[in-house]
Amino acid sequence: MEDAKRILIAPTALKGTLSASDAARALAAGWRSARPHDDLLLIPIGDGGDGSLEMLEAALHAQRLTAPARDALGRVRNAPYVVLPGDLAFIETASVVGMAMLRPGELDVMRASTAGLGDLILRVIESGLKRIAVGIGGTSSQDVGIGMLAALGAGFEGVKGDLLGGRHLEYITGVDLTNVRQALSGVEFIAVCDVECPLIGPQGAAARFAAQKGASDRQIRQLDEATRRFADIVARDTRLRIDRLKHSGAGGGLAAGFWLGCRGKQVDGGGWLIGRCGFEQLVGEVDVVVVGEGKFDETSLQGKAAYRLAKLARAAATPVYLAAGVIDMSPDTIHRVGFTAIACGHSRPQSKAGAVAGVTTLGANLANAISEQS
């Protein structure tokens, strides 16, 4: 019998098909089919979007609580958050108003709203917590956070209603944050951002992410122009430039609106979460680290959690294996990253069952690779 090894399996979510926990279980199932005696430690990971809350639960045994909040289309549901050491609440926006919360065919980027995030923030404050970190990524919206701000009490001249979405941006003629400042007085915020992205322009939030939320080319242009105009109105009324922040385009511009209303510091999500979960020590206590992403490309090297974890493992001289649905990167770049073994699919699965089967196969392939190298 081969020597049993301790394996850390730490994938991110496969957007639209598998949660990070589902991906971890599928990789583990495949691995066990090839190496049943290994000790597998499953910790799903995230970088401020999908999977971040699961990561904190698994790594820190954080307490999960729920409170009523609207989803992106206004339906009230029980939304989760966790309480971390130091009485720090963590909210994952993706678990409140994210794409995974919607049924197939419900994506509507013009209508989708971040109002539910505002609902949940107020419920957390009412529970007595005064320190709140919010994972910004994984939204189904492109509303620059106006839905959240309205739920927190902001006034927007030119629009009516309490479920504001991207379609309302172009009609806003004035901004009043007086009630928001009062509601959030004495509360400390952290914005845990999954990407560095400008708010507007050819590399901005709408241009880069609105299409995956169902936007047409015309809607992308419309949203970008409306966001530009809204940023100018904000600057006129508050003397704050929301379009000059490093992470302002994260979460469909939510990072910009979050900073405007909550004034919390913005942090790199992958680094903050990995540091908070104690991975620097953990990677030195296992024999192999397996990271996973649905698509591994150049953006993965821009602070994403999987890449950050791989760097930590390499620094600890622990072999790193990569499981990816698709790899869009040159062989030279892959070599520089330093993966010991790679298992890759060939296309994006169209169903959860297909994704589970594909990821299970990747897990088995990587387990076979360790046997061949032993």
C-alpha positions as CSV (number, residue, x, y, z in Angstrom):
1,M,0.0,0.0,0.0
2,E,1.2,3.5,-0.8
3,D,2.1,5.8,2.0
4,A,-0.9,7.8,3.0
5,K,-0.5,11.6,2.5
6,R,-2.3,14.6,3.9
7,I,-3.9,16.6,1.1
8,L,-5.5,20.1,1.3
9,I,-8.2,20.4,-1.3
10,A,-9.1,24.1,-1.7
11,P,-11.1,25.1,-4.8
12,T,-13.1,28.2,-5.6
13,A,-16.7,28.1,-6.9
14,L,-17.4,27.2,-10.5
15,K,-19.6,30.2,-11.3
16,G,-23.1,29.2,-12.4
17,T,-22.6,25.4,-11.8
18,L,-20.9,24.4,-8.5
19,S,-20.4,26.1,-5.2
20,A,-16.9,26.0,-3.7
21,S,-18.0,23.3,-1.2
22,D,-19.5,21.2,-4.1
23,A,-16.3,21.5,-6.0
24,A,-14.3,20.4,-3.0
25,R,-16.5,17.4,-2.5
26,A,-16.3,16.4,-6.1
27,L,-12.5,16.7,-6.2
28,A,-12.3,14.7,-3.0
29,A,-14.5,11.9,-4.5
30,G,-12.3,11.6,-7.5
31,W,-9.1,11.6,-5.4
32,R,-10.4,8.9,-3.1
33,S,-11.3,6.7,-6.0
34,A,-7.6,6.6,-6.9
35,R,-6.0,7.0,-3.4
36,P,-8.5,5.9,-0.8
37,H,-6.1,6.0,2.2
38,D,-5.0,9.6,2.0
39,D,-6.2,12.1,4.6
40,L,-8.2,14.8,2.8
41,L,-8.8,18.3,4.3
42,L,-11.5,20.1,2.4
43,I,-11.6,23.9,2.7
44,P,-13.5,25.8,-0.1
45,I,-11.9,29.2,-0.8
46,G,-13.1,32.5,-2.2
47,D,-11.7,36.0,-2.7
48,G,-14.6,38.2,-1.8
49,G,-17.2,36.6,-4.1
50,D,-18.8,33.1,-4.1
51,G,-17.2,30.7,-1.7
52,S,-15.9,33.3,0.8
53,L,-18.4,32.6,3.5
54,E,-18.0,28.8,3.1
55,M,-14.2,29.4,3.4
56,L,-14.5,31.2,6.8
57,E,-17.0,28.6,8.1
58,A,-14.7,25.7,7.1
59,A,-11.4,27.2,8.2
60,L,-12.5,29.0,11.4
61,H,-15.7,27.1,12.3
62,A,-17.4,30.4,12.2
63,Q,-21.0,30.6,13.5
64,R,-23.6,31.0,10.7
65,L,-26.6,33.2,11.3
66,T,-29.4,34.3,9.1
67,A,-31.7,37.4,8.8
68,P,-34.4,38.4,6.3
69,A,-33.2,40.3,3.2
70,R,-34.3,40.7,-0.3
71,D,-32.7,38.9,-3.2
72,A,-31.7,40.8,-6.4
73,L,-35.3,40.7,-7.6
74,G,-36.9,41.8,-4.4
75,R,-38.0,38.5,-2.9
76,V,-37.5,38.3,0.9
77,R,-35.4,35.3,2.0
78,N,-33.2,34.3,4.9
79,A,-29.7,35.5,4.0
80,P,-26.6,34.2,5.8
81,Y,-23.7,35.9,7.5
82,V,-21.0,34.6,9.9
83,V,-19.5,36.0,13.1
84,L,-15.7,35.8,13.3
85,P,-13.4,36.2,16.3
86,G,-13.4,39.8,17.5
87,D,-17.1,40.2,16.9
88,L,-16.5,40.8,13.2
89,A,-19.5,40.0,11.0
90,F,-18.9,38.8,7.5
91,I,-21.5,39.2,4.8
92,E,-21.0,37.6,1.4
93,T,-22.9,39.7,-1.1
94,A,-23.1,36.8,-3.5
95,S,-25.2,34.8,-1.0
96,V,-27.7,37.7,-0.8
97,V,-28.0,39.2,-4.3
98,G,-25.7,37.0,-6.3
99,M,-26.3,35.1,-9.5
100,A,-26.5,31.8,-7.7
101,M,-29.5,33.0,-5.8
102,L,-31.5,33.3,-9.0
103,R,-33.3,30.6,-11.0
104,P,-32.3,29.8,-14.6
105,G,-33.6,32.5,-16.9
106,E,-34.0,35.1,-14.2
107,L,-30.8,37.1,-14.9
108,D,-31.8,40.7,-15.5
109,V,-28.9,43.1,-15.1
110,M,-31.0,46.2,-15.6
111,R,-33.5,45.3,-12.9
112,A,-31.2,43.4,-10.4
113,S,-30.6,45.4,-7.2
114,T,-28.2,45.3,-4.2
115,A,-31.0,46.4,-1.9
116,G,-30.9,43.1,0.0
117,L,-27.3,43.8,1.0
118,G,-28.5,47.0,2.7
119,D,-31.3,45.0,4.4
120,L,-28.8,42.6,5.8
121,I,-26.4,45.2,7.0
122,L,-29.2,46.9,9.0
123,R,-30.2,43.5,10.5
124,V,-26.6,42.8,11.5
125,I,-26.3,46.2,13.1
126,E,-29.6,45.7,15.0
127,S,-28.1,42.4,16.4
128,G,-25.5,44.6,18.2
129,L,-22.4,44.0,15.9
130,K,-20.5,47.1,15.1
131,R,-17.7,45.7,12.9
132,I,-18.8,44.4,9.4
133,A,-16.7,43.0,6.5
134,V,-18.6,42.6,3.2
135,G,-17.4,40.3,0.4
136,I,-18.2,42.5,-2.6
137,G,-18.0,40.1,-5.6
138,G,-20.4,37.7,-7.2
139,T,-23.4,40.1,-7.7
140,S,-26.0,39.7,-10.3
141,S,-26.4,43.5,-10.5
142,Q,-24.7,46.5,-12.1
143,D,-26.3,49.2,-10.0
144,V,-23.1,50.7,-8.4
145,G,-24.6,50.0,-5.0
146,I,-27.6,52.4,-5.3
147,G,-30.0,49.6,-4.2
148,M,-27.9,49.0,-1.1
149,L,-27.7,52.8,-0.4
150,A,-31.4,53.3,-0.8
151,A,-32.1,50.5,1.6
152,L,-29.8,52.2,4.1
153,G,-31.7,55.4,3.7
154,A,-30.1,57.3,0.9
155,G,-32.2,59.7,-1.1
156,F,-31.9,59.8,-4.9
157,E,-33.6,62.7,-6.8
158,G,-35.2,61.7,-10.0
159,V,-36.1,58.1,-9.1
160,K,-38.8,56.5,-6.9
161,G,-39.1,53.2,-5.2
162,D,-37.0,51.1,-2.7
163,L,-35.7,48.5,-5.1
164,L,-33.3,50.5,-7.3
165,G,-31.2,48.7,-10.0
166,G,-29.0,49.5,-12.9
167,R,-31.8,50.8,-15.0
168,H,-32.4,53.7,-12.5
169,L,-28.8,55.1,-12.7
170,E,-29.4,57.3,-15.8
171,Y,-32.4,59.0,-14.1
172,I,-30.7,60.1,-10.9
173,T,-30.2,63.9,-10.6
174,G,-29.1,64.2,-7.0
175,V,-27.8,62.3,-4.0
176,D,-28.4,62.8,-0.3
177,L,-26.6,60.5,2.2
178,T,-27.7,62.2,5.4
179,N,-29.8,59.3,6.6
180,V,-27.1,56.7,5.7
181,R,-24.6,58.5,7.8
182,Q,-27.0,58.4,10.8
183,A,-27.9,54.7,10.3
184,L,-24.3,53.7,10.1
185,S,-22.8,55.9,12.8
186,G,-20.3,54.1,15.0
187,V,-20.0,51.1,12.7
188,E,-16.7,50.0,11.1
189,F,-16.7,48.5,7.6
190,I,-14.3,46.6,5.4
191,A,-14.9,46.0,1.7
192,V,-13.4,42.6,0.8
193,C,-12.9,43.0,-3.0
194,D,-12.5,40.1,-5.4
195,V,-11.0,42.1,-8.3
196,E,-9.1,45.3,-9.2
197,C,-11.3,47.0,-11.7
198,P,-12.1,50.6,-12.7
199,L,-15.6,51.7,-12.4
200,I,-16.1,53.0,-16.0
201,G,-14.4,52.7,-19.4
202,P,-13.3,49.8,-21.7
203,Q,-11.9,47.9,-18.7
204,G,-14.6,49.0,-16.3
205,A,-17.4,47.2,-14.4
206,A,-20.0,47.1,-17.2
207,A,-17.5,46.3,-20.0
208,R,-15.9,43.4,-18.1
209,F,-18.7,41.8,-16.2
210,A,-22.2,42.9,-17.3
211,A,-22.4,40.4,-20.2
212,Q,-22.1,37.4,-17.8
213,K,-25.1,38.9,-16.0
214,G,-27.2,38.9,-19.1
215,A,-26.5,42.4,-20.5
216,S,-26.6,43.0,-24.3
217,D,-24.0,45.1,-26.0
218,R,-26.4,48.0,-26.0
219,Q,-27.1,47.6,-22.3
220,I,-23.4,47.5,-21.5
221,R,-22.9,50.8,-23.3
222,Q,-26.0,52.2,-21.6
223,L,-24.8,51.1,-18.1
224,D,-21.3,52.4,-18.6
225,E,-22.5,55.9,-19.7
226,A,-25.1,56.0,-16.9
227,T,-22.4,55.0,-14.3
228,R,-20.1,57.8,-15.6
229,R,-22.9,60.3,-15.3
230,F,-23.8,59.1,-11.8
231,A,-20.2,59.4,-10.6
232,D,-20.2,63.0,-11.7
233,I,-23.4,63.7,-9.8
234,V,-22.0,62.1,-6.7
235,A,-18.8,64.2,-7.0
236,R,-21.0,67.4,-7.4
237,D,-23.2,66.6,-4.4
238,T,-20.7,64.9,-2.0
239,R,-17.2,66.0,-3.3
240,L,-16.3,62.3,-3.4
241,R,-14.9,60.7,-6.5
242,I,-16.1,57.1,-6.5
243,D,-14.5,56.4,-9.9
244,R,-10.9,56.8,-8.7
245,L,-10.7,53.8,-6.4
246,K,-8.6,50.8,-7.3
247,H,-11.4,48.4,-6.7
248,S,-14.4,50.6,-7.6
249,G,-15.7,48.3,-10.4
250,A,-15.9,45.2,-8.2
251,G,-19.3,43.7,-7.7
252,G,-20.8,45.6,-10.6
253,G,-19.6,48.9,-9.1
254,L,-20.9,47.9,-5.7
255,A,-17.4,48.6,-4.2
256,A,-17.8,52.3,-5.3
257,G,-21.2,52.6,-3.7
258,F,-20.1,50.8,-0.6
259,W,-17.3,53.2,-0.1
260,L,-19.5,56.1,-0.7
261,G,-22.1,55.1,1.9
262,C,-20.1,53.0,4.4
263,R,-16.7,54.6,4.0
264,G,-14.9,51.4,4.9
265,K,-11.4,50.5,3.8
266,Q,-11.0,48.4,0.7
267,V,-8.9,45.3,0.9
268,D,-7.7,42.6,-1.6
269,G,-10.1,39.8,-1.0
270,G,-7.8,36.8,-1.6
271,G,-5.1,38.1,0.6
272,W,-7.5,39.2,3.4
273,L,-9.4,35.9,3.5
274,I,-6.3,33.6,3.3
275,G,-4.6,35.6,6.0
276,R,-7.7,35.5,8.2
277,C,-8.0,31.7,7.8
278,G,-4.4,30.9,8.8
279,F,-3.4,29.2,5.5
280,E,0.2,30.3,5.9
281,Q,0.7,27.7,8.7
282,L,-1.7,25.1,7.2
283,V,0.2,24.7,3.9
284,G,3.3,23.7,5.8
285,E,1.3,20.9,7.6
286,V,0.1,19.0,4.5
287,D,1.9,17.0,1.8
288,V,0.1,18.5,-1.2
289,V,-2.1,21.5,-1.8
290,V,-4.8,21.2,-4.6
291,V,-6.3,24.4,-5.8
292,G,-9.1,24.6,-8.3
293,E,-10.8,27.2,-10.5
294,G,-13.4,27.0,-13.2
295,K,-11.2,29.1,-15.5
296,F,-7.5,29.7,-14.8
297,D,-6.2,32.7,-16.9
298,E,-4.3,35.9,-16.5
299,T,-6.8,37.4,-14.2
300,S,-6.2,34.5,-11.8
301,L,-2.7,36.0,-11.2
302,Q,-4.2,39.3,-10.1
303,G,-4.6,38.5,-6.5
304,K,-7.2,35.6,-6.8
305,A,-7.4,33.3,-3.9
306,A,-6.2,30.2,-5.7
307,Y,-3.1,31.8,-7.0
308,R,-2.3,33.4,-3.6
309,L,-2.7,30.0,-1.9
310,A,-0.4,28.4,-4.5
311,K,2.3,31.0,-3.8
312,L,2.0,30.3,0.0
313,A,2.4,26.6,-0.6
314,R,5.4,27.1,-2.9
315,A,7.0,29.3,-0.2
316,A,6.5,26.4,2.2
317,A,8.0,23.9,-0.3
318,T,4.7,22.1,-0.5
319,P,3.8,20.7,-4.0
320,V,0.8,22.5,-5.6
321,Y,-1.6,20.8,-8.0
322,L,-4.1,22.7,-10.1
323,A,-7.6,21.5,-11.2
324,A,-9.2,23.8,-13.7
325,G,-12.2,23.5,-16.0
326,V,-10.4,25.6,-18.6
327,I,-6.9,27.0,-18.8
328,D,-6.3,30.1,-20.9
329,M,-2.7,30.8,-20.3
330,S,0.6,30.2,-22.0
331,P,2.6,27.1,-21.0
332,D,5.5,29.4,-20.0
333,T,3.3,31.3,-17.6
334,I,1.9,28.1,-16.1
335,H,5.5,26.9,-15.6
336,R,6.4,30.1,-13.8
337,V,3.5,29.7,-11.4
338,G,5.1,26.5,-10.3
339,F,2.4,23.8,-10.4
340,T,3.7,20.3,-9.8
341,A,0.7,18.7,-11.6
342,I,-2.2,20.1,-13.7
343,A,-5.6,18.5,-14.6
344,C,-7.8,20.4,-17.0
345,G,-11.2,19.9,-18.6
346,H,-11.9,21.0,-22.1
347,S,-15.2,22.9,-22.0
348,R,-17.5,24.6,-19.6
349,P,-20.2,22.2,-18.2
350,Q,-23.7,23.2,-18.9
351,S,-25.3,21.5,-15.8
352,K,-24.4,20.8,-12.2
353,A,-24.3,17.0,-12.9
354,G,-21.9,17.6,-15.7
355,A,-19.7,19.8,-13.5
356,V,-19.6,17.3,-10.7
357,A,-18.6,14.5,-13.1
358,G,-15.9,16.7,-14.7
359,V,-14.4,17.9,-11.4
360,T,-14.5,14.3,-10.0
361,T,-12.4,13.2,-13.0
362,L,-10.0,16.0,-12.4
363,G,-9.5,14.9,-8.8
364,A,-8.8,11.3,-9.9
365,N,-6.3,12.5,-12.5
366,L,-4.4,14.5,-9.9
367,A,-4.4,11.7,-7.4
368,N,-2.9,9.4,-10.1
369,A,-0.3,12.1,-10.8
370,I,0.9,11.9,-7.2
371,S,1.1,8.1,-7.4
372,E,3.2,8.4,-10.5
373,Q,5.6,10.9,-8.9
374,S,6.0,8.9,-5.7
